[in-house]
Amino acid sequence: MLGLLHSEVDDLDRVADEVLQSGMASPEQEADVIAAIQAAATTVSTARGTVIQVAAPDVPIAVKASPTMLRQAVENLLDNAARYADAGPVQVDVRPDTDAGLVEVVVAD
């Protein structure tokens, strides 16, 4: 649990840095959606004791976003789902639409 807390503090520090620098010109970042979902699922599953099942392609899916901010957004979504899952698993399905250049992330509790 101490390792999880340390990781969360590091993430919050990165988020704070990114928010402070958001007004400055910087190159666009790319984030891997799959990596963000898997990291968030591990954090939430450990913290809440909820099983989170992720069905996703085995290849990275890059989007234009801050990796830290994307992970935080997904973590908030999964934490909310775990809170209302009634001891059941949370299912996350990642569905890329390469023709449209979109990624659909479906969370079911």
Secondary structure, 3 states (H helix, E strand, C coil): CHHHHHHHHHHHHHHHHHHHHCCCCCCCCEEEHHHHHHHHHHHHHHHHCCCEEEECCCCCCEEECCHHHHHHHHHHHHHHHHHCCCCCCEEEEEEEECCCCEEEEEEEC
